[in-house]
Amino acid sequence: MKAKQTITGRIKRSVTLRDIARQVGVSPTTVSNVLNGRGRVSEQTARRVHQAVVENRFIINATARTLRQKQSKIVGVIIPIMEHLISFHDNPFYWAFVSGLQQTIASAGFHVMLDAVEYSSESVEIIRSRNLDGVVVVGSHESFPLTQQLAQIDTLPIIFVDSYLPTMNVNTVTTDDRFGSYLATRYLLGLGHRKIVFLSGPLYEHGVDHERWLGYVRALSEQDTACRPIAVETQMSLESGRLAAHRLIYEHPDVTAVVATGDVLAIGVLRGFFESGVRVPHQCSIIGFDDVSIASHTVPSLTTIHQDIKGKGEAVGRMLLRLIAGQGPPQSEHISLNPHLVVRESTAPPPTVLNRLPLKGGDGLQSKRQ
């Protein structure tokens, strides 16, 4: 029977953390601290460690580290799909937010896992089973069972973003949505508009769009003349905004301005008006909310309410790191960011009475765009 041939010199032993420590001339603990962003290590030493890691193509064994530290180094960002299924893919808001969050927590070795879940008890069990170190929930409402169930988890840091949950003792990060919408509506009123439509997603009580509705109503109520609030609800997406523009033409032909609760809606309205021959802002002004990256590149460029989306992600990241490290306050923490108005080309004074033409649909209404 022939002996098995052995091949030597071709298989290189994997580089270990101790090998890196020996090469740099420091302890394995120091190398671990550098790689995990912990402890006090001089900048020069950290640079030498990172250089040795690159030179040796050292790969951290994430599985072993998770078992040892009982940490997965993964933060889950949950977007409930009941409200956001349509907008999840085509709304730049989410990507700017996640970018700010990821950049902030990456310094501590954490990574983001983005997921859309249904409002069900099974979804809570899935979240529990993933061994996450923290959870960020974007756009939730008290009335949904999943919100109630997540709020009862006391073994996992959870932050609710763009969620108004007045009866719950939870951590939240929001923008002052009511004030932002108030600014938008007041600006249009100052231009002379009186027929202003409020275009939004579903108006759940205590939801973001409901807060923006309250700001819109407050601005109208402060006018001497009677301005009737007009709400048009749809889904938060580009296509929904396009279809809503066609709907506005027939249901509210005397409208002179639209306050949209999201830039994706406003941009969709721009497209729908263009298809129908409605000139913006000559016949109708449009103002959005968010100031996403493409808002300044539309034709005409979009007047909008700016919120620091990336900064919101960074604020969530900093809060999350404090909570994971056990350094959060004894009570729940709340952060509210201030918005401001950005004036561009999509808004102007309303047409004069002599030059006023009702919104009128053209051929674009006769066939659905493919």
C-alpha positions in Angstrom: 0.0 0.0 0.0 1.5 3.3 -1.0 2.0 5.9 1.7 0.1 9.1 1.2 2.2 11.9 -0.2 2.3 15.0 1.9 2.8 18.4 0.5 4.7 20.8 2.6 5.6 24.4 2.3 2.4 25.4 0.4 0.0 26.0 3.2 0.7 29.1 5.2 -0.5 29.2 8.7 -3.1 31.9 9.4 -1.8 35.1 11.0 -3.0 35.5 14.6 -3.5 38.5 16.8 -0.5 37.4 18.8 1.6 37.4 15.6 0.5 41.0 14.9 1.4 42.0 18.5 4.8 40.3 18.3 5.6 42.1 15.0 4.6 45.5 16.4 6.2 44.9 19.8 3.0 45.4 21.9 0.7 43.1 23.9 -2.2 41.2 22.2 -4.5 43.3 24.4 -3.2 46.5 22.8 -3.8 45.1 19.3 -7.3 44.1 20.3 -8.0 47.5 21.7 -6.9 49.2 18.5 -9.0 46.9 16.3 -12.1 47.3 18.5 -11.7 51.1 19.1 -11.3 50.6 22.9 -8.8 51.7 25.5 -6.1 54.4 25.3 -3.6 53.7 22.6 -1.2 56.3 21.1 -1.8 57.4 17.5 1.6 56.1 16.5 1.0 52.7 18.0 -2.4 52.4 16.4 -0.9 53.4 13.0 1.7 50.6 13.4 -0.9 48.1 14.3 -3.1 48.9 11.3 0.0 48.8 9.0 0.9 45.3 10.3 -2.7 44.2 9.8 -2.6 45.3 6.2 0.8 43.8 5.5 -0.2 40.4 6.9 -3.7 40.5 5.5 -5.0 39.8 8.9 -8.7 39.0 9.1 -10.6 39.3 12.3 -12.5 36.2 13.2 -15.8 37.8 13.7 -17.6 34.6 14.8 -15.0 33.8 17.5 -15.2 37.4 18.7 -18.9 37.3 18.9 -18.9 34.2 21.0 -16.2 35.6 23.2 -17.6 39.0 23.7 -21.3 38.0 23.4 -21.6 40.8 20.8 -22.4 40.5 17.2 -21.2 44.1 16.4 -24.4 44.4 14.2 -27.0 47.0 14.6 -30.4 46.4 12.9 -32.2 49.2 11.1 -35.9 48.2 10.9 -38.3 49.8 8.4 -41.9 48.7 8.9 -43.1 47.8 5.4 -46.8 48.4 6.2 -46.2 52.1 5.5 -42.8 52.2 3.8 -42.8 49.3 1.3 -43.3 51.6 -1.7 -40.8 54.3 -0.5 -38.1 52.0 0.8 -36.4 51.6 -2.5 -36.8 55.0 -4.2 -36.5 57.3 -1.2 -32.9 58.8 -0.8 -33.8 59.7 2.8 -33.1 56.2 4.0 -29.7 56.0 2.4 -28.6 59.3 3.7 -29.8 58.4 7.2 -28.1 55.0 7.1 -24.9 56.6 5.8 -24.7 58.9 8.8 -25.5 56.0 11.2 -22.9 53.6 9.7 -20.1 56.2 9.7 -20.7 56.9 13.3 -20.8 53.4 14.7 -18.1 52.1 12.4 -15.4 53.7 14.6 -16.5 51.2 17.3 -16.5 48.2 15.0 -20.2 48.1 14.5 -22.0 47.5 11.2 -25.6 48.1 10.0 -28.0 45.5 8.8 -30.9 47.1 7.0 -34.2 45.2 6.9 -37.9 45.8 6.2 -40.3 43.8 8.4 -44.0 43.3 8.6 -46.0 44.3 11.7 -46.4 40.8 13.3 -45.3 38.9 16.3 -43.1 36.7 14.1 -41.1 39.8 13.2 -40.3 40.4 16.8 -39.0 36.9 17.2 -36.9 37.3 14.1 -35.3 40.4 15.6 -34.7 38.6 18.9 -33.0 35.7 17.1 -30.5 37.7 15.2 -28.3 38.5 18.2 -28.3 42.2 17.4 -26.5 44.6 19.7 -29.0 47.4 19.0 -32.1 48.2 17.0 -33.2 51.4 15.2 -36.8 51.6 14.1 -37.6 54.2 11.5 -41.2 55.5 11.2 -43.4 53.7 13.7 -46.7 54.4 15.3 -48.2 53.6 18.7 -51.2 51.9 17.2 -49.2 49.1 15.6 -48.7 45.9 17.7 -45.0 45.6 16.6 -44.2 49.0 18.2 -45.8 47.9 21.5 -43.9 44.6 21.4 -40.5 46.2 20.6 -40.9 48.8 23.4 -41.2 46.0 25.9 -37.8 44.5 25.1 -35.6 45.7 27.9 -32.5 43.5 27.1 -31.7 45.4 23.9 -31.0 49.1 23.2 -33.8 50.3 20.9 -34.1 53.8 19.3 -37.3 54.9 17.5 -36.6 57.4 14.8 -39.3 59.7 13.2 -41.7 58.1 15.7 -44.0 60.0 18.0 -44.8 57.7 20.9 -46.1 59.9 23.7 -47.3 57.2 26.0 -44.2 55.0 25.8 -41.0 55.3 27.7 -38.6 54.8 24.8 -35.6 56.5 23.2 -36.5 58.7 20.2 -34.7 60.9 17.6 -36.9 63.2 15.5 -37.0 66.4 13.5 -39.4 69.1 14.7 -41.8 68.1 11.9 -44.7 70.3 13.1 -42.5 73.4 13.0 -41.0 72.5 9.6 -44.4 72.2 8.0 -45.5 75.4 9.7 -42.5 77.1 8.0 -43.4 75.7 4.6 -47.0 76.8 4.8 -46.3 80.2 6.3 -43.8 80.9 3.5 -46.5 80.1 0.8 -49.0 82.2 2.6 -46.5 85.0 2.7 -46.2 84.7 -1.1 -50.0 85.3 -1.3 -51.2 81.7 -1.7 -54.6 80.9 -0.1 -55.6 77.7 -1.9 -52.9 75.3 -0.5 -53.2 71.5 -0.6 -51.5 69.3 2.0 -50.2 66.2 0.2 -49.0 63.4 2.5 -48.8 59.7 3.2 -51.4 58.1 5.5 -52.2 60.4 8.4 -51.8 58.0 11.4 -52.3 59.8 14.7 -48.9 60.8 16.2 -47.2 59.9 12.9 -44.7 62.1 11.2 -47.1 63.2 8.5 -49.8 63.9 11.2 -47.3 66.2 12.9 -46.7 68.0 9.7 -50.4 68.3 9.1 -50.7 70.0 12.5 -48.0 72.5 11.5 -49.9 73.2 8.2 -53.2 73.7 10.0 -51.6 76.1 12.5 -50.1 78.3 9.8 -53.5 78.5 8.0 -55.3 79.3 11.2 -53.0 82.3 11.8 -54.2 84.0 8.6 -56.8 86.8 8.8 -58.6 85.3 5.8 -60.3 82.0 6.0 -58.0 79.4 4.5 -59.6 75.9 4.4 -57.3 73.0 5.1 -57.3 70.4 2.3 -55.6 67.0 2.8 -54.9 64.6 0.1 -53.5 61.2 1.3 -51.5 58.8 -0.8 -48.3 56.7 -0.5 -44.8 58.1 -0.1 -43.3 57.4 -3.5 -42.4 59.1 -6.8 -45.2 57.3 -8.6 -47.8 58.2 -6.0 -46.8 61.8 -6.3 -47.2 61.7 -10.1 -50.6 60.2 -9.8 -51.6 62.6 -7.1 -50.8 65.5 -9.5 -53.3 64.2 -12.0 -55.8 63.8 -9.1 -55.3 67.4 -8.0 -56.0 68.7 -11.4 -59.5 67.3 -11.4 -60.4 67.5 -7.7 -58.9 70.8 -6.8 -58.5 72.8 -10.1 -58.3 76.1 -8.2 -55.2 75.1 -6.1 -52.2 77.4 -6.4 -49.7 75.6 -4.1 -48.9 72.1 -2.7 -47.2 71.3 0.6 -45.8 67.8 0.3 -44.6 65.9 3.3 -41.7 64.4 1.5 -39.4 65.4 -1.4 -40.2 62.1 -3.2 -43.8 63.1 -3.3 -43.1 66.6 -4.4 -40.8 65.4 -7.2 -43.5 63.0 -8.4 -45.9 66.0 -8.5 -43.5 67.9 -10.6 -43.5 65.1 -13.1 -47.2 64.7 -13.0 -47.8 68.4 -13.6 -45.2 68.4 -16.4 -47.1 65.5 -18.2 -50.3 67.5 -17.9 -48.9 70.8 -19.1 -49.2 72.6 -15.7 -46.4 75.0 -15.3 -44.5 75.1 -12.0 -44.3 77.6 -10.3 -46.3 79.8 -12.8 -49.6 78.0 -12.3 -48.9 76.1 -9.1 -46.1 76.2 -6.5 -44.7 73.1 -4.9 -42.7 72.7 -1.6 -41.3 69.5 -0.2 -39.8 68.3 3.0 -36.4 66.6 3.7 -34.0 68.3 1.2 -32.7 65.0 -0.3 -29.7 65.2 -2.5 -31.7 65.4 -5.8 -34.0 68.2 -4.7 -31.6 70.8 -6.0 -31.3 69.0 -9.4 -35.0 68.8 -10.4 -36.4 71.2 -13.1 -37.4 73.5 -11.6 -35.3 73.0 -8.5 -37.4 72.1 -5.4 -38.1 74.5 -2.6 -38.2 72.3 0.5 -37.8 72.1 4.3 -34.2 71.0 5.1 -33.6 68.4 7.8 -30.1 67.2 8.4 -30.8 63.6 7.4 -27.2 62.4 7.7 -26.8 64.3 11.0 -29.9 62.5 12.3 -28.2 59.2 11.5 -25.1 60.4 13.3 -27.1 61.5 16.4 -28.8 58.0 16.4 -25.4 56.4 16.2 -23.9 58.3 19.1 -27.0 57.6 21.3 -26.8 53.9 20.3 -23.1 53.6 21.3 -23.9 55.2 24.6 -26.7 52.7 25.2 -24.7 49.7 24.2 -21.9 50.8 26.5 -24.4 51.2 29.4 -23.7 55.0 29.5 -27.2 56.2 28.7 -29.3 58.3 31.1 -31.5 56.5 33.6 -34.6 57.7 31.8 -35.4 57.5 28.1 -33.5 60.0 25.9 -35.2 62.3 23.3 -33.5 64.3 20.6 -35.3 66.8 18.3 -33.5 68.4 15.4 -34.4 71.8 14.0 -35.4 72.1 10.3 -35.1 75.2 8.1 -36.6 76.5 4.8 -34.6 76.3 1.6 -36.0 78.4 -1.2 -35.4 77.3 -4.8 -37.3 77.6 -8.1 -40.5 75.6 -7.5 -42.3 78.4 -5.6 -43.5 81.8 -6.6 -46.4 84.2 -5.9 -49.7 82.9 -7.2 -51.1 84.0 -10.5 -53.1 87.3 -10.4 -56.8 87.1 -10.7 -56.7 88.4 -14.4 -54.0 85.8 -15.3 -55.4 83.0 -13.2 -56.0 79.8 -15.1 -57.4 76.7 -13.4 -55.2 73.6 -13.5 -56.0 71.8 -16.6 -55.0 68.3 -17.7 -53.6 67.6 -21.1 -53.0 64.4 -23.1 -50.7 63.0 -20.5 -53.8 62.0 -18.5 -55.2 59.8 -21.2 -52.7 57.0 -21.0 -50.7 55.5 -18.1 -46.9 56.0 -18.4 -45.1 52.7 -18.9 
